[in-house]
Amino acid sequence: MAIIGECPAFPFLRLPAEIRRNIYQLLLAPDPDGLILIRTESPELYKARNAIQTRRRTPFRVISDRVRSGSSETSYTGYKPSGIDTGILKVCRQIHREACHILYSENTFDFDIDVESIIPFFRDLTPAALASVQSIRLVKRALPYCKDFDRCEWRRACAFLAAHTHLRRMTLAIVGGRPGPVWGAPVGQWESQGPWDIEDFHHIIRSERMEWARQLMSIKNLRALNVVAALEHCPPPRSKEMGFFANFTTSIETGFSAYLKNVMLDNPCTSR
């Protein structure tokens, strides 16, 4: 007689591979637009967490004081949506190997402006997990306010992504500036030059101001690229740099987006 409460272990690995994949999908990628947030942890929280962590993440230094350029050691941390349940990854090696591909290939890893987290995060992945990552989201800081360390981290991140990943989808948010009214003039007066089109960017891209874009364009063979403007208020343009920034902002989602797609997409003609 069977003892009440006892039941044999379910032979999960005997299920057809297609059914196992559906189960992994429900547990690890339930939302096709799901974002797994990867952020740079505050140095104070990192120091407290690092004392009790059993698995150490790759540390790096960040600028903790943007005025005096003081740096502190920290690492990245991740925030997964509540709908994702990673418990199944701990069952056995075969299930981990099968399910890991779903987790990393069907979610988007969102780094926001914390591009310094990109290299440490990807270097801590297994080779199979790294090869599975297909979609990321990045935010480019407002051009006039980028410091040397911002430019350095951006350059290193782009070079790493180009050399060590097989990305298929990217969302790029670019922080743009929208000046307010000046001396009673309408808000749009500063836009009198008009947005730049794709032909304009064949020349503009060569300027020193656009070095960050040339570094980004080392990432090739994407299937989808979504370029959006994240608009913030900025002072009225009273210098060439701010004038360039204001006019570039009007072109982020039009001429600049078209130019990037022409260079970075596997088949740009079908994406427009």
C-alpha positions as CSV (number, residue, x, y, z in Angstrom):
1,M,0.0,0.0,0.0
2,A,1.4,3.4,-1.0
3,I,2.1,5.8,1.9
4,I,-0.1,8.9,1.8
5,G,1.9,12.0,0.8
6,E,4.5,10.1,-1.1
7,C,4.7,10.3,-4.9
8,P,7.3,9.3,-7.4
9,A,9.5,11.9,-8.9
10,F,8.1,13.3,-12.2
11,P,10.3,12.2,-15.1
12,F,10.7,15.8,-16.5
13,L,13.6,15.0,-18.8
14,R,11.5,12.3,-20.5
15,L,9.1,15.0,-21.8
16,P,9.6,15.9,-25.5
17,A,12.1,18.7,-26.0
18,E,9.3,21.0,-27.4
19,I,7.3,20.7,-24.2
20,R,10.3,21.3,-22.0
21,R,11.1,24.4,-24.0
22,N,7.5,25.7,-23.5
23,I,7.9,25.2,-19.8
24,Y,11.2,27.0,-19.7
25,Q,9.6,29.9,-21.7
26,L,6.7,30.2,-19.2
27,L,9.2,30.3,-16.3
28,L,12.1,32.3,-17.7
29,A,10.7,34.5,-20.5
30,P,6.9,34.9,-19.9
31,D,6.9,38.5,-21.4
32,P,8.3,38.9,-24.9
33,D,9.1,42.5,-24.0
34,G,10.5,41.7,-20.6
35,L,13.5,43.7,-19.3
36,I,16.1,42.4,-16.9
37,L,17.7,45.5,-15.4
38,I,21.5,45.5,-14.9
39,R,22.6,48.4,-12.8
40,T,25.8,49.7,-11.2
41,E,25.3,49.1,-7.5
42,S,26.0,52.0,-5.1
43,P,29.5,51.5,-3.5
44,E,28.0,51.6,0.0
45,L,25.5,48.8,-0.8
46,Y,28.1,46.8,-2.6
47,K,30.5,47.0,0.4
48,A,27.8,45.7,2.7
49,R,26.6,43.0,0.3
50,N,30.1,41.9,-0.7
51,A,30.8,40.9,2.9
52,I,28.1,38.2,2.8
53,Q,28.0,37.1,-0.9
54,T,29.3,33.6,-1.6
55,R,29.6,34.2,-5.4
56,R,31.6,37.3,-6.1
57,R,30.8,39.4,-9.1
58,T,33.6,41.1,-11.0
59,P,34.4,44.4,-9.3
60,F,35.1,47.7,-11.1
61,R,35.6,51.3,-10.1
62,V,33.1,54.1,-10.8
63,I,33.2,57.8,-10.4
64,S,31.4,58.4,-7.1
65,D,31.9,62.2,-7.2
66,R,31.5,63.6,-10.7
67,V,32.7,67.0,-9.5
68,R,36.0,65.9,-8.0
69,S,36.3,62.7,-10.0
70,G,36.6,60.5,-6.9
71,S,36.2,56.8,-7.5
72,S,34.9,53.8,-5.5
73,E,34.9,50.1,-6.0
74,T,31.5,48.4,-6.7
75,S,29.9,45.9,-9.1
76,Y,26.7,45.4,-11.0
77,T,23.5,44.1,-9.7
78,G,20.4,42.7,-11.5
79,Y,16.7,43.1,-11.1
80,K,14.5,40.5,-12.9
81,P,10.7,40.9,-13.4
82,S,8.5,39.2,-10.8
83,G,7.2,36.9,-13.5
84,I,10.5,35.2,-14.0
85,D,11.3,32.2,-11.8
86,T,14.9,31.0,-12.1
87,G,14.5,28.1,-9.6
88,I,14.4,25.5,-12.3
89,L,18.0,26.4,-13.3
90,K,19.2,24.7,-10.0
91,V,17.6,21.3,-10.7
92,C,20.4,19.7,-12.7
93,R,23.1,20.5,-15.2
94,Q,21.1,19.3,-18.2
95,I,18.1,21.4,-17.3
96,H,20.4,24.4,-16.6
97,R,22.0,24.0,-20.0
98,E,18.6,23.8,-21.8
99,A,16.9,26.6,-19.8
100,C,19.8,29.0,-19.7
101,H,19.5,29.6,-23.4
102,I,15.9,30.7,-23.0
103,L,16.7,33.0,-20.2
104,Y,19.5,34.8,-22.0
105,S,18.2,34.7,-25.6
106,E,14.5,35.8,-25.0
107,N,14.9,38.6,-22.5
108,T,16.3,42.1,-23.0
109,F,19.2,43.2,-20.8
110,D,18.7,46.8,-19.9
111,F,21.9,48.7,-18.8
112,D,20.4,52.2,-19.1
113,I,23.2,54.7,-18.6
114,D,25.3,52.2,-16.6
115,V,27.5,51.1,-19.5
116,E,30.4,50.5,-17.1
117,S,28.4,47.4,-16.0
118,I,28.4,45.8,-19.5
119,I,31.8,44.2,-19.6
120,P,31.9,42.8,-16.0
121,F,28.3,41.4,-16.4
122,F,29.1,39.7,-19.7
123,R,32.5,38.4,-18.5
124,D,30.8,36.7,-15.6
125,L,28.5,34.7,-17.8
126,T,29.4,31.2,-19.0
127,P,30.4,31.0,-22.7
128,A,27.1,29.4,-23.5
129,A,25.1,32.2,-21.8
130,L,27.1,34.9,-23.4
131,A,26.6,33.4,-26.8
132,S,22.8,33.3,-26.1
133,V,22.3,37.0,-25.4
134,Q,20.5,38.6,-28.3
135,S,18.9,41.8,-27.0
136,I,20.1,44.8,-25.0
137,R,19.0,48.3,-24.2
138,L,21.4,51.2,-23.7
139,V,21.1,54.9,-23.0
140,K,23.6,57.5,-24.3
141,R,24.2,60.4,-21.9
142,A,23.6,63.9,-23.2
143,L,26.6,64.8,-25.4
144,P,27.6,68.1,-23.8
145,Y,27.7,66.6,-20.3
146,C,29.8,63.6,-21.0
147,K,33.1,63.5,-19.1
148,D,36.3,61.7,-20.2
149,F,35.5,58.7,-18.0
150,D,32.0,58.5,-19.7
151,R,33.6,58.4,-23.1
152,C,36.1,55.8,-22.0
153,E,33.5,53.5,-20.6
154,W,31.4,53.9,-23.8
155,R,34.3,53.1,-26.0
156,R,35.2,50.0,-24.1
157,A,31.7,48.7,-23.9
158,C,31.1,49.1,-27.7
159,A,34.4,47.4,-28.5
160,F,33.5,44.5,-26.2
161,L,29.9,44.1,-27.6
162,A,31.3,44.1,-31.2
163,A,34.0,41.5,-30.4
164,H,32.3,39.1,-27.9
165,T,28.5,39.1,-28.5
166,H,26.1,38.1,-31.2
167,L,23.4,40.7,-30.6
168,R,20.3,40.6,-32.8
169,R,18.3,43.4,-31.3
170,M,19.2,46.7,-29.6
171,T,17.2,49.7,-28.2
172,L,19.3,52.8,-28.0
173,A,17.8,55.8,-26.1
174,I,19.8,59.0,-26.7
175,V,19.4,61.8,-24.2
176,G,18.5,65.0,-26.1
177,G,18.1,68.6,-25.1
178,R,15.0,70.7,-25.8
179,P,15.6,74.4,-24.9
180,G,12.6,76.4,-23.6
181,P,11.4,79.8,-24.9
182,V,13.9,82.6,-25.2
183,W,12.8,86.2,-24.7
184,G,9.3,85.3,-25.5
185,A,10.2,83.4,-28.7
186,P,8.3,80.2,-29.4
187,V,9.9,76.9,-28.2
188,G,10.6,75.7,-31.7
189,Q,12.6,78.8,-32.9
190,W,15.9,77.1,-32.2
191,E,14.9,74.3,-34.6
192,S,15.0,76.7,-37.6
193,Q,17.9,74.8,-39.2
194,G,15.7,71.7,-39.5
195,P,16.4,68.1,-38.8
196,W,19.4,66.5,-40.5
197,D,18.6,63.7,-42.9
198,I,20.6,60.5,-43.6
199,E,22.6,62.2,-46.3
200,D,23.7,64.9,-43.9
201,F,24.9,62.3,-41.5
202,H,27.3,60.9,-44.1
203,H,29.3,64.1,-43.4
204,I,28.4,64.8,-39.8
205,I,29.4,61.3,-38.6
206,R,33.1,62.2,-39.4
207,S,33.2,65.0,-36.8
208,E,34.9,64.6,-33.4
209,R,31.5,65.1,-31.7
210,M,30.3,61.9,-33.3
211,E,33.2,59.6,-32.3
212,W,30.8,57.8,-29.9
213,A,28.5,56.9,-32.8
214,R,31.4,55.6,-34.9
215,Q,32.3,53.4,-31.9
216,L,28.7,52.2,-31.6
217,M,28.6,51.3,-35.3
218,S,31.3,48.7,-34.8
219,I,28.4,46.5,-33.7
220,K,27.0,44.9,-36.8
221,N,24.4,42.4,-38.1
222,L,21.5,43.4,-35.9
223,R,18.1,42.4,-37.0
224,A,16.3,45.2,-35.2
225,L,17.5,48.6,-34.0
226,N,15.1,51.0,-32.2
227,V,16.5,54.5,-31.7
228,V,14.5,56.9,-29.5
229,A,15.1,60.4,-28.1
230,A,14.9,60.8,-24.3
231,L,14.2,64.5,-24.1
232,E,15.3,66.7,-21.2
233,H,15.3,70.4,-20.8
234,C,18.5,72.2,-21.6
235,P,19.6,75.8,-21.6
236,P,19.2,77.9,-24.8
237,P,22.1,77.1,-27.2
238,R,24.6,79.9,-26.8
239,S,27.6,78.0,-28.1
240,K,28.5,75.9,-31.1
241,E,28.5,72.8,-28.9
242,M,25.0,73.4,-27.5
243,G,23.7,74.5,-31.0
244,F,24.9,71.2,-32.4
245,F,23.3,69.3,-29.5
246,A,20.0,71.0,-30.0
247,N,19.9,70.4,-33.7
248,F,21.1,66.8,-33.3
249,T,18.2,66.2,-30.9
250,T,15.7,67.0,-33.7
251,S,17.3,64.3,-35.9
252,I,17.7,61.5,-33.4
253,E,14.6,59.5,-34.4
254,T,14.8,60.5,-38.1
255,G,18.0,61.0,-40.0
256,F,20.3,59.6,-37.3
257,S,18.2,56.6,-36.7
258,A,18.1,55.9,-40.5
259,Y,21.9,56.3,-40.8
260,L,22.6,53.9,-37.9
261,K,20.2,51.3,-39.3
262,N,21.8,51.5,-42.7
263,V,25.2,50.6,-41.1
264,M,24.3,48.3,-38.2
265,L,21.4,46.2,-39.5
266,D,21.9,42.9,-41.3
267,N,19.2,43.8,-43.8
268,P,18.6,47.6,-43.5
269,C,16.2,47.9,-46.4
270,T,13.5,45.9,-44.7
271,S,13.7,47.9,-41.5
272,R,12.7,51.3,-42.7
